[in-house]
Amino acid sequence: MYIIIVGGGEVGYHLARELLGEGHEVLLIEKDARTCERINEELGSICQRGDGCEASTLEEAGAARADVLIAVTGEDEDNLVSCQVAKNRFKVRRTIARINNPKNDRIFRLLGIDAPVSSTKVILEYIEHEVPRHPLVHLMDLSRFGKEIVDIILSEESPVIGKRLGELDLPINTFIAIVITAQEGPQTPNPNLVLAPGDELIAVTPISEEAPLRRHLTGV
């Protein structure tokens, strides 16, 4: 694949190095001349000096043939603009943006960024998965379809304990894909399954319905 990376900081540098090692064609765009020179010395002539927010820079970088554009600068605004220009002007199929402030995650999704990535959110989700009092974990974003896959572990305080799976009042366009019980392990959802504490539900839900789903299944 041909991958354009905007931002030559530590994230961009290491990402470029790994992608090159996997055999991809990589071009890195960086504003700072000294940083660009250092990258070219260490990784080969893969760094182009310029502003990844500008259409002229992306055109020079060959964005029209890029498979992916990844924006990983330290400024959320720059990452958003780079991805939008790539997608709207050059029809880049997939855009990935680093989010430094997790509060910006929603606006990035609303504005069409395929995969906003927040390191803060990733760390918090890891903590949530390890600490039982946080019952809902994001497993995968399906931003192209406006949906996500989440993992919910039912506690003893869950309002749905004792109910059958088919009795759940799930939000619109939400469905349970897998049920994991302590006794049976992973299994196909059965409407007659009576839910118990510790049961784990893998659900697909619209991003906008995550909060209602959490409230219904956990009471939180």
C-alpha positions as CSV (number, residue, x, y, z in Angstrom):
1,M,0.0,0.0,0.0
2,Y,1.0,3.6,-0.5
3,I,0.7,5.4,2.9
4,I,1.1,9.1,3.6
5,I,2.0,10.1,7.2
6,V,1.5,13.7,8.2
7,G,3.7,14.6,11.2
8,G,7.3,13.6,11.7
9,G,7.4,13.6,15.5
10,E,8.1,10.4,17.5
11,V,4.8,8.8,16.6
12,G,5.2,9.6,12.9
13,Y,8.8,8.5,12.8
14,H,8.3,5.1,14.5
15,L,5.1,4.5,12.5
16,A,7.0,5.2,9.2
17,R,9.8,2.9,10.3
18,E,7.5,0.0,11.1
19,L,5.4,0.4,7.9
20,L,8.6,0.5,5.8
21,G,9.7,-2.7,7.5
22,E,6.4,-4.3,6.5
23,G,7.1,-3.5,2.9
24,H,4.7,-0.6,2.4
25,E,5.5,2.5,0.3
26,V,5.6,5.4,2.8
27,L,5.9,9.2,2.4
28,L,6.1,11.3,5.5
29,I,5.2,15.0,5.5
30,E,6.9,17.3,8.1
31,K,7.0,21.1,8.4
32,D,10.4,21.3,10.2
33,A,13.4,21.2,7.9
34,R,15.8,19.7,10.5
35,T,13.4,17.0,11.5
36,C,12.8,16.1,7.8
37,E,16.5,16.0,7.1
38,R,17.1,13.7,10.1
39,I,14.4,11.3,9.0
40,N,15.8,11.1,5.5
41,E,19.2,10.4,6.9
42,E,17.9,7.5,9.1
43,L,15.1,6.0,7.0
44,G,16.0,7.0,3.4
45,S,14.4,9.7,1.3
46,I,10.9,9.3,2.5
47,C,10.3,12.7,4.1
48,Q,8.9,15.7,2.2
49,R,9.0,19.1,3.8
50,G,5.7,20.8,3.8
51,D,2.3,21.5,5.5
52,G,0.1,18.4,5.3
53,C,-3.0,20.6,5.7
54,E,-2.4,22.2,2.3
55,A,-3.8,20.7,-0.8
56,S,-0.7,21.7,-2.8
57,T,1.5,19.7,-0.4
58,L,-0.7,16.6,-0.6
59,E,-0.9,16.9,-4.3
60,E,2.9,16.9,-4.6
61,A,3.0,13.9,-2.2
62,G,0.8,12.0,-4.6
63,A,-2.3,11.8,-2.4
64,A,-4.5,11.0,-5.4
65,R,-3.0,7.5,-5.4
66,A,-2.6,7.0,-1.7
67,D,-4.4,4.1,0.0
68,V,-4.3,5.6,3.5
69,L,-3.4,8.9,5.0
70,I,-2.4,9.0,8.7
71,A,-2.2,12.4,10.5
72,V,-0.2,12.2,13.7
73,T,0.9,15.8,14.5
74,G,0.6,17.2,17.9
75,E,-2.3,19.5,16.9
76,D,-5.8,18.0,16.6
77,E,-6.9,20.8,14.2
78,D,-4.1,20.0,11.8
79,N,-4.8,16.3,11.9
80,L,-8.5,16.9,11.2
81,V,-7.8,19.3,8.2
82,S,-5.2,16.9,6.7
83,C,-7.6,14.0,6.7
84,Q,-10.5,16.1,5.4
85,V,-8.5,17.5,2.5
86,A,-7.2,14.0,1.7
87,K,-10.6,12.5,1.7
88,N,-12.6,15.3,0.0
89,R,-10.1,16.6,-2.5
90,F,-8.0,13.5,-3.3
91,K,-10.6,10.8,-2.5
92,V,-8.1,8.9,-0.2
93,R,-10.0,5.7,0.7
94,R,-9.1,5.6,4.4
95,T,-8.0,8.4,6.8
96,I,-6.6,7.8,10.3
97,A,-6.1,10.7,12.7
98,R,-4.3,11.0,16.1
99,I,-6.5,12.7,18.7
100,N,-4.5,14.4,21.5
101,N,-7.7,15.6,23.3
102,P,-10.2,12.7,23.7
103,K,-13.0,15.3,23.9
104,N,-12.5,15.8,20.1
105,D,-13.3,12.1,19.3
106,R,-17.0,12.7,18.5
107,I,-16.4,15.7,16.2
108,F,-13.7,13.8,14.3
109,R,-16.2,11.0,13.7
110,L,-19.0,13.4,12.7
111,L,-16.7,15.1,10.2
112,G,-16.0,11.8,8.5
113,I,-12.6,10.7,9.8
114,D,-12.5,6.9,9.3
115,A,-10.4,6.1,12.4
116,P,-9.8,8.7,15.1
117,V,-7.2,7.2,17.5
118,S,-6.8,8.6,21.0
119,S,-3.9,7.2,23.0
120,T,-5.7,8.5,26.2
121,K,-8.8,6.6,25.3
122,V,-6.9,3.4,24.4
123,I,-5.2,3.5,27.8
124,L,-8.5,4.1,29.6
125,E,-10.2,1.3,27.8
126,Y,-7.4,-1.0,28.8
127,I,-7.9,0.0,32.4
128,E,-11.6,-0.5,32.1
129,H,-11.0,-4.0,30.8
130,E,-8.8,-4.8,33.8
131,V,-11.0,-3.2,36.5
132,P,-14.4,-4.9,36.9
133,R,-16.2,-1.7,38.0
134,H,-15.9,-0.4,34.4
135,P,-18.4,-2.7,32.6
136,L,-18.3,-1.5,29.0
137,V,-15.2,-1.6,26.8
138,H,-14.9,-0.5,23.1
139,L,-13.6,-3.4,21.0
140,M,-13.8,-1.9,17.5
141,D,-15.1,1.2,15.7
142,L,-17.1,0.7,12.5
143,S,-17.1,4.4,11.7
144,R,-18.0,3.9,8.1
145,F,-21.3,2.4,9.2
146,G,-21.8,4.7,12.2
147,K,-21.5,1.7,14.6
148,E,-19.1,0.2,17.1
149,I,-18.6,-3.2,18.8
150,V,-18.6,-3.1,22.6
151,D,-18.0,-5.6,25.4
152,I,-20.3,-5.5,28.4
153,I,-19.8,-7.5,31.6
154,L,-22.9,-7.8,33.7
155,S,-22.5,-7.2,37.4
156,E,-24.8,-8.3,40.3
157,E,-26.3,-4.8,40.2
158,S,-27.3,-5.0,36.6
159,P,-31.0,-4.4,36.1
160,V,-31.2,-7.2,33.5
161,I,-30.0,-10.0,35.8
162,G,-32.6,-12.7,35.7
163,K,-34.1,-11.6,32.5
164,R,-34.1,-13.6,29.3
165,L,-31.9,-12.4,26.5
166,G,-35.0,-12.0,24.2
167,E,-36.6,-9.7,26.8
168,L,-34.0,-7.0,26.6
169,D,-35.2,-3.6,25.4
170,L,-32.1,-2.8,23.3
171,P,-31.7,0.6,21.6
172,I,-32.6,0.8,17.9
173,N,-30.3,-1.0,15.5
174,T,-28.5,-2.7,18.4
175,F,-28.0,-6.4,18.6
176,I,-26.1,-9.0,20.7
177,A,-23.6,-10.8,18.6
178,I,-22.0,-13.2,21.2
179,V,-22.8,-14.2,24.7
180,I,-20.0,-15.5,27.0
181,T,-21.1,-17.3,30.2
182,A,-19.1,-18.8,32.9
183,Q,-20.7,-22.2,32.4
184,E,-20.9,-22.5,28.6
185,G,-18.3,-20.0,27.3
186,P,-18.8,-18.2,24.0
187,Q,-22.1,-19.1,22.3
188,T,-24.6,-17.9,19.8
189,P,-27.3,-15.6,21.4
190,N,-30.3,-17.6,22.5
191,P,-33.5,-15.6,23.3
192,N,-34.3,-18.0,26.2
193,L,-30.9,-17.5,27.9
194,V,-31.4,-16.2,31.4
195,L,-28.7,-13.5,32.2
196,A,-26.6,-13.9,35.2
197,P,-23.8,-11.9,36.9
198,G,-20.5,-12.2,35.1
199,D,-22.1,-12.9,31.7
200,E,-20.3,-11.1,29.0
201,L,-22.2,-9.6,26.0
202,I,-20.5,-8.6,22.7
203,A,-22.9,-6.1,21.1
204,V,-23.0,-4.1,17.9
205,T,-24.6,-0.7,18.4
206,P,-24.8,2.7,16.7
207,I,-22.3,5.1,18.2
208,S,-25.1,7.4,19.2
209,E,-26.8,4.6,21.2
210,E,-23.8,3.6,23.3
211,A,-25.0,5.5,26.4
212,P,-28.5,4.1,26.3
213,L,-27.1,0.6,25.9
214,R,-24.8,1.1,28.9
215,R,-27.7,2.3,31.1
216,H,-30.0,-0.5,30.1
217,L,-27.5,-3.3,30.7
218,T,-25.5,-1.9,33.6
219,G,-27.7,0.7,35.2
220,V,-24.7,3.1,35.1
